[in-house]
């Protein structure tokens, strides 16, 4: 069987101008990056201001196995399926980080016959947005250390610095905790975060326009003075230069699916660290250009979807029409607790054998995610991303439990093997769900306290019995209240491998207390982010990184990229 990369490389692609024309984007609105990708100018929104929005669909998932459960392939395939049944559809997904691409995950453009192409471009640099984020972020870090070196005119307390440097690699073991300035600089302890965890990446995803981007960059807090006052990028004098470095990255990148449909690829934040969604700008443009927009939230409905609603929809004012919840039989078996699935290791053989009891007990995880969707008042469709070893009996168990839990429909997807034709049943169910009654609501109000917001997410979304705040967290929450930041929404940083803070707790954990060890500000992005449990902001490499398989063949073509 051909690999994902081989399938992608055999595809006959349209020139990007043709994709744009078919989608309603004029040539004057494009900035070409070769034959098969282009930036779309944000000014197009002014031309489309009077065009009504299409339907808005978010794709999320149950708690996945460490290698994921095909959420992106489903997102792409369902969009192709919508086009097969005659609907004008647009897909909006995030740009992958090079860290996971060369680490444990491999490519992230979808898979099989449901991909965004060119697949190599998608996974490797694309149009340079992540590099722009990295250099703009590190420019602020350089200005910060220069301010310390040059007589510290801003009265910065070095112990208060919260602005690490960033790199788009999984390099935790070397860079998470470092000492810098051993040349002739100001010697201090610091560290690195992965680039997509940068506040600037979150800002790109949430900014309305270039002027809003400039304001948000200026508000980014990097440290405090000895008097306890915040020090911002505006104070450092680098906010304007940072915005200049980011101005082209604000424009979404237009690509295409394997079946020639339009795809926006924009921003790349992790949902377990940042808000985990594609940009508001990309979604807004797509909603004006098509009848259905399918966008993807990172990881499960407890993480990316919760942030999609409580952060992205809150800031944009956009209202979703339906949610597609992706599940797999193997992930549900894992959530029974019968199988130990480890990152970087082969799946246990029992996951490929029929086991109705394990599937049934694992369905508790899916039921909680359906409940999470219902709390926001949006109709949900459960999509079973079928693998060849799944049996009809196992699928029927999932169907019954999902319908009992409140899903509008349960459908089986075969988009990996059949592309859009394998997603028509899912597409039809989504079209129907989009016409259902929708009472969309946010989970908490702006004027709730920081503690109340965190406790609401922990108890209602994760299922915790309560929250335990460490001393650092409580001290910082008091400071943020004094500064007026308590009205900001919350962006929880926690493991994606469990509904709880502990990746080892599978299924539907109950009666656990969520530990919040710190709460940090992302004032430019417009949220506060609590760190739950042992959450880290730069990943490490597995024993055998995926990058070992990536190479160039004798014809100069990329091989081994998933």
C-alpha positions in Angstrom: 0.0 0.0 0.0 1.3 3.5 -0.9 2.4 5.8 1.9 0.7 9.1 2.5 3.6 10.9 0.9 3.6 8.6 -2.2 -0.2 9.2 -2.6 0.3 13.0 -2.3 3.3 13.0 -4.8 1.3 11.2 -7.5 -1.6 13.7 -7.4 -2.2 15.9 -10.3 -2.5 19.4 -8.7 -4.3 22.5 -9.9 -2.3 25.7 -10.2 -3.1 27.7 -7.1 -4.6 30.5 -9.3 -7.2 28.0 -10.5 -8.0 26.9 -7.0 -8.4 30.6 -6.0 -10.6 31.4 -8.9 -12.9 28.4 -8.2 -13.2 29.6 -4.6 -14.0 33.2 -5.6 -10.6 34.7 -4.8 -9.4 37.2 -7.4 -5.8 37.3 -8.6 -5.3 40.7 -7.1 -6.0 39.2 -3.7 -3.2 36.6 -4.0 0.5 36.7 -3.2 2.0 33.6 -4.9 4.5 31.3 -3.3 5.3 29.1 -6.3 2.7 27.2 -8.3 0.7 25.5 -5.6 0.4 27.9 -2.6 -0.3 31.5 -2.1 -1.0 34.0 0.6 -4.5 35.7 0.6 -4.5 39.3 1.5 -6.6 40.2 4.5 -8.1 43.1 2.6 -10.4 40.6 0.8 -12.7 40.8 3.9 -13.5 44.4 3.0 -14.7 43.3 -0.5 -16.7 40.4 1.0 -18.2 42.4 3.9 -21.8 42.2 2.6 -21.7 38.4 1.8 -23.5 36.2 4.3 -21.5 33.7 6.2 -21.7 30.0 5.5 -22.2 27.2 8.0 -19.5 26.8 10.6 -18.4 23.3 11.7 -15.7 22.4 14.3 -14.0 19.0 14.2 -12.8 17.7 17.5 -12.2 14.3 19.0 -12.3 12.0 22.0 -9.1 11.7 24.0 -6.7 10.3 21.5 -4.0 7.6 21.7 -0.5 9.2 21.7 -0.4 9.0 17.8 -3.8 10.7 17.3 -6.9 9.2 15.8 -7.2 10.8 12.3 -8.8 14.1 13.2 -7.0 16.0 10.4 -7.7 13.3 7.8 -11.3 13.4 8.8 -11.4 17.2 8.7 -10.0 17.2 5.1 -12.0 14.1 4.0 -15.4 15.4 5.3 -14.8 18.7 3.5 -14.1 16.7 0.3 -17.3 14.7 1.1 -19.3 17.9 1.3 -18.1 18.8 -2.1 -19.0 15.4 -3.5 -22.6 15.8 -2.4 -22.7 19.2 -4.1 -21.9 21.6 -1.3 -19.5 24.5 -1.6 -17.0 23.7 1.2 -13.7 25.1 2.5 -11.4 23.5 5.0 -9.3 25.6 7.5 -6.5 23.8 9.4 -3.3 24.7 11.2 0.3 24.6 10.1 2.2 21.8 11.8 5.2 22.4 14.0 8.5 20.9 12.8 9.1 19.6 16.3 6.4 16.9 16.1 7.0 16.3 12.3 10.6 15.2 13.0 9.7 13.9 16.5 6.9 11.4 17.1 4.0 12.4 15.0 5.4 12.7 11.4 3.4 14.6 8.8 0.1 16.4 9.7 -1.5 17.1 6.4 -4.1 14.5 6.7 -3.6 11.0 5.2 -4.3 8.6 2.5 -6.7 10.2 0.0 -7.7 13.0 2.3 -4.8 15.3 2.4 -3.8 18.9 1.9 -1.2 19.2 -0.8 1.6 19.6 -1.7 2.2 17.5 1.4 5.9 18.2 1.7 5.3 22.0 1.6 2.6 21.7 4.1 4.8 19.9 6.6 8.1 21.7 5.9 8.3 25.5 6.3 5.2 26.2 4.1 5.4 30.0 3.7 7.6 30.7 6.7 5.0 31.8 9.2 6.4 29.8 12.1 9.9 31.1 11.4 8.5 34.6 11.4 7.0 33.9 14.8 10.3 32.6 16.1 12.4 35.5 14.9 9.9 38.1 16.1 9.6 36.4 19.5 13.4 36.1 19.9 13.8 39.7 18.9 11.9 40.7 22.0 14.1 38.3 24.0 17.2 40.0 22.6 15.9 43.4 23.4 15.0 42.3 26.9 18.5 41.0 27.6 20.0 44.1 26.0 18.0 46.2 28.4 19.4 44.3 31.3 22.9 44.7 30.0 22.5 48.5 29.2 22.1 49.8 32.8 18.5 48.3 33.1 16.8 51.7 32.5 13.4 50.0 32.7 14.2 48.7 36.3 13.5 45.1 35.2 13.6 42.4 37.9 15.5 39.6 36.3 13.8 37.0 38.5 10.4 38.1 37.0 11.2 37.5 33.4 8.6 35.2 31.7 9.6 35.6 28.1 11.8 32.5 27.1 13.3 32.2 23.7 11.7 29.8 21.2 12.7 27.2 18.7 10.5 25.0 16.4 12.0 21.8 17.6 11.4 19.1 20.2 14.6 19.8 22.2 13.5 19.7 25.8 16.4 17.7 27.2 18.9 20.5 26.1 16.9 23.7 26.1 14.1 23.5 28.7 16.3 24.9 31.5 19.5 26.8 30.5 21.8 29.5 31.8 22.4 32.3 29.4 24.8 35.3 29.2 28.0 33.4 29.9 29.8 35.5 27.2 29.6 39.1 28.2 25.8 39.3 28.8 23.7 39.4 31.9 24.0 35.9 33.3 20.7 34.4 34.3 18.7 31.3 34.3 16.2 30.9 31.4 14.8 28.3 29.0 13.2 27.7 25.6 9.6 27.0 24.5 8.6 25.5 21.2 7.8 28.2 18.7 4.1 27.3 18.3 3.7 27.9 22.1 4.8 31.5 21.6 2.2 34.1 22.6 2.8 35.6 19.1 1.4 32.5 17.5 -1.7 32.8 19.6 -1.9 36.5 18.6 -1.7 35.6 14.9 -4.6 33.2 15.4 -6.8 35.8 17.2 -5.9 39.2 15.7 -8.6 40.9 13.6 -6.3 42.8 11.3 -2.8 44.3 11.1 -3.6 47.2 13.4 -5.0 44.8 16.0 -1.9 42.7 15.6 0.3 45.7 16.4 -1.7 46.6 19.5 -1.6 43.0 20.8 2.2 42.7 20.2 2.7 45.9 22.2 0.7 44.5 25.1 2.8 41.4 25.5 4.2 41.2 29.0 7.8 40.0 29.3 8.7 40.7 32.9 8.0 43.0 35.8 9.9 45.9 37.4 11.3 45.7 40.9 8.2 47.8 41.8 5.9 45.1 40.5 4.8 46.9 37.3 4.5 45.0 34.0 7.1 45.4 31.4 5.8 45.0 27.8 7.2 44.8 24.3 6.0 48.4 23.9 8.2 49.4 26.8 11.2 47.5 25.3 10.7 49.5 22.1 10.6 46.5 19.8 6.8 46.0 19.3 6.8 47.8 15.9 9.8 45.8 14.6 8.1 42.6 15.8 4.9 43.5 13.9 6.9 44.1 10.7 8.3 40.6 11.0 4.8 39.2 11.4 2.9 41.2 8.9 3.0 38.6 6.1 2.4 35.8 8.5 -1.0 37.4 9.3 -2.2 36.4 5.8 -3.6 32.8 5.5 -2.0 30.4 3.1 -4.2 29.0 0.4 -3.6 25.4 -0.7 -5.8 22.6 -2.0 -7.0 19.1 -1.0 -6.2 16.1 -3.1 -9.5 16.5 -4.8 -8.8 20.2 -5.7 -10.9 21.9 -3.1 -9.7 25.0 -1.3 -7.9 24.8 2.0 -6.6 27.6 4.3 -3.6 26.7 6.4 -2.9 29.3 9.1 -1.3 29.5 12.5 0.0 26.5 14.4 -0.6 26.6 18.1 -0.8 23.4 20.2 -4.1 22.9 22.0 -2.5 21.4 25.1 -0.3 24.6 25.5 -2.0 27.4 23.5 -5.5 27.8 22.1 -5.0 25.1 19.4 -7.1 26.5 16.6 -6.6 28.0 13.1 -6.9 31.7 12.7 -10.0 33.9 13.0 -9.0 35.6 9.8 -8.8 32.4 7.8 -12.2 31.2 9.1 -13.8 34.6 8.4 -12.6 34.7 4.8 -13.6 31.1 4.2 -17.1 31.7 5.7 -17.6 34.5 3.1 -16.4 32.3 0.2 -18.3 29.0 0.9 -21.5 27.5 2.2 -19.7 25.2 4.7 -16.4 25.8 6.5 -14.9 22.9 8.3 -12.2 23.9 10.9 -10.3 21.7 13.3 -9.5 22.1 17.0 -6.5 20.5 18.5 -6.7 17.2 20.5 -10.0 16.4 22.3 -13.2 18.3 23.0 -11.8 19.0 26.5 -8.9 21.0 25.1 -9.1 22.5 21.6 -12.8 22.6 21.3 -13.3 24.2 24.7 -10.8 26.9 23.7 -12.5 27.2 20.3 -15.7 28.1 22.0 -14.5 30.0 25.1 -11.6 31.9 23.5 -11.9 32.0 19.7 -15.7 32.3 19.4 -15.8 34.7 22.3 -13.3 37.1 20.6 -14.6 36.7 17.0 -18.3 36.6 17.7 -18.6 33.7 15.3 -21.2 31.1 16.1 -20.6 27.4 15.3 -23.5 25.4 13.7 -22.3 21.9 14.5 -19.5 19.8 16.0 -18.0 16.6 14.5 -16.5 14.4 17.2 -14.0 11.9 15.9 -13.6 8.5 17.6 -11.8 5.3 16.8 -12.4 1.8 18.1 -8.7 1.5 19.1 -8.8 4.6 21.2 -12.0 3.5 23.0 -10.3 0.2 23.7 -7.4 2.0 25.2 -9.8 4.0 27.5 -11.1 0.8 29.0 -7.7 0.6 30.8 -7.0 -2.9 29.3 -4.2 -1.7 27.0 -1.0 0.3 27.7 -0.4 2.5 24.8 3.0 4.3 24.9 4.3 7.1 22.7 6.8 5.8 20.1 6.0 2.2 20.8 3.9 -0.2 18.6 0.3 -0.5 19.4 -0.6 -3.5 21.6 -1.8 -6.4 19.4 -5.1 -6.7 21.3 -6.2 -3.4 19.9 -6.7 -5.0 16.6 -8.8 -7.9 17.9 -12.6 -7.7 18.5 -13.3 -6.9 22.2 -16.8 -5.6 22.8 -16.3 -5.4 26.5 -13.3 -3.1 26.2 -15.0 -0.9 23.6 -18.1 -0.6 25.9 -16.1 0.4 28.9 -14.0 2.8 26.9 -17.1 4.6 25.6 -17.3 6.5 28.9 -14.6 8.8 27.5 -16.7 9.5 24.3 -19.8 10.1 26.4 -18.0 12.8 28.4 -16.9 14.5 25.3 -20.4 14.5 23.9 -21.6 15.9 27.2 -18.9 18.7 26.8 -20.3 19.6 23.4 -23.9 19.7 24.8 -22.8 22.2 27.5 -22.2 24.7 24.7 -25.6 24.1 23.1 -24.3 23.0 19.7 -25.5 19.8 17.9 -22.9 17.0 17.6 -22.2 14.2 15.2 -20.0 11.3 16.1 -17.7 10.1 13.4 -16.1 6.7 13.7 -12.8 6.8 11.8 -12.8 3.2 10.7 -9.7 1.0 10.6 -9.5 -2.2 8.7 -9.6 -4.4 11.9 -12.7 -2.7 13.3 -15.7 -5.0 13.4 -19.4 -4.2 12.8 -20.3 -5.4 16.2 -17.8 -3.0 17.8 -19.1 -0.1 15.7 -22.6 -0.9 16.8 -21.6 -0.7 20.4 -20.2 2.8 19.8 -23.3 3.8 17.8 -25.7 2.9 20.6 -23.7 4.5 23.3 -23.2 7.8 21.4 -26.9 8.1 20.5 -27.9 7.4 24.1 -25.4 10.1 25.2 -27.1 12.7 23.0 -25.3 12.7 19.6 -27.5 13.7 16.7 -26.0 11.0 14.5 -23.3 8.4 14.4 -21.6 7.8 11.1 -18.6 5.8 9.8 -15.9 7.5 7.8 -13.6 5.8 5.2 -12.0 9.0 3.9 -8.4 7.7 4.3 -9.0 5.0 1.7 -11.7 6.6 -0.4 -11.3 10.4 -0.1 -14.5 12.4 -0.4 -16.6 9.4 -1.5 -15.7 7.8 1.8 -17.0 10.9 3.7 -20.4 11.5 2.1 -22.4 9.9 4.9 -20.6 12.1 7.4 -21.1 15.1 5.2 -24.9 14.5 4.9 -25.2 14.1 8.7 -23.4 17.4 9.2 -25.6 19.2 6.7 -28.6 17.9 8.7 -27.0 18.8 12.1 -26.3 22.4 10.9 -30.1 22.8 10.5 -30.8 21.7 14.0 -31.7 24.0 16.9 -28.6 25.8 18.1 -28.5 27.5 21.5 -24.8 28.3 21.5 -23.5 29.7 24.8 -20.2 30.3 26.5 -19.2 28.3 29.6 -18.5 31.3 31.8 -18.9 35.1 31.8 -16.2 37.7 31.4 -16.8 39.1 34.9 -16.4 35.7 36.7 -13.2 35.6 38.8 -10.1 33.9 37.6 -10.6 31.1 40.2 -14.3 30.7 39.1 -13.3 30.4 35.4 -10.7 27.8 36.1 -12.9 25.8 38.4 -15.7 25.9 35.9 -13.6 24.4 33.2 -12.1 21.8 35.6 -15.4 20.6 37.0 -17.7 20.9 34.0 -15.3 19.9 31.2 -12.7 17.7 32.8 -14.9 16.2 35.5 -12.7 17.2 38.4 -14.2 17.4 41.9 -12.2 20.6 42.6 -9.1 22.6 42.0 -6.0 23.0 44.1 -4.1 26.2 43.5 -0.4 26.3 44.4 1.0 29.4 46.2 2.5 30.8 43.0 -0.8 30.5 41.2 -2.7 32.3 44.0 -0.1 35.1 44.2 -0.2 35.7 40.5 -4.0 35.6 40.3 -4.1 38.4 43.0 -1.7 40.5 40.9 -3.7 40.0 37.7 -6.9 41.1 39.5 -5.1 44.3 40.6 -4.0 44.9 37.0 -7.5 44.3 35.6 -6.6 41.1 33.8 -9.2 39.1 35.7 -11.7 39.7 32.9 -9.6 37.7 30.4 -10.7 34.2 29.3 -8.7 31.1 30.4 -6.4 29.0 28.2 -5.7 25.8 30.2 -2.3 24.1 29.7 -2.7 20.4 30.5 -2.0 17.0 29.0 -4.0 15.9 26.0 -3.7 12.2 26.9 -6.5 12.3 29.6 -9.5 14.3 30.5 -7.6 15.0 33.7 -4.2 16.5 34.3 -2.6 13.0 34.5 -2.0 11.2 31.2 -2.2 7.8 32.9 -5.9 8.3 33.9 -7.9 6.9 31.0 -11.6 6.7 30.3 -13.6 9.1 32.3 -11.7 10.0 35.5 -13.8 11.1 38.5 -13.2 12.5 41.9 -9.8 13.9 41.1 -8.5 17.3 42.1 -6.9 19.4 39.4 -3.6 20.9 40.5 -2.8 24.3 39.1 0.8 25.1 39.9 0.9 28.5 38.2 -1.1 31.0 36.2 0.7 33.1 33.6 -0.4 36.1 31.5 -0.8 36.3 27.7 -2.1 39.8 27.7 -1.3 40.4 24.1 -3.2 37.3 23.0 -5.9 38.2 25.5 -6.0 35.3 27.9 -4.5 33.8 31.1 -3.0 30.3 31.0 -2.9 28.1 34.0 -0.3 25.3 34.1 -1.9 22.1 35.3 0.1 19.2 36.7 3.5 18.6 35.1 2.7 20.4 31.8 5.7 21.6 29.9 6.1 24.1 27.0 8.7 22.4 24.9 8.5 18.7 24.0 11.4 16.2 23.9 12.2 13.6 21.2 11.3 10.0 21.5 13.8 7.1 21.5 13.4 6.8 17.7 12.4 10.2 16.2 10.4 10.2 13.0 13.1 12.3 11.4 15.3 9.2 11.1 13.1 8.2 8.1 13.1 11.5 6.3 15.6 11.8 3.4 16.1 12.9 -0.3 16.1 10.2 -3.0 18.3 10.2 -6.1 15.7 12.4 -8.0 15.7 15.0 -5.3 12.3 14.1 -3.9 11.5 14.0 -0.2 10.9 10.4 1.1 9.9 9.1 4.5 7.7 12.0 5.5 4.9 9.9 6.9 
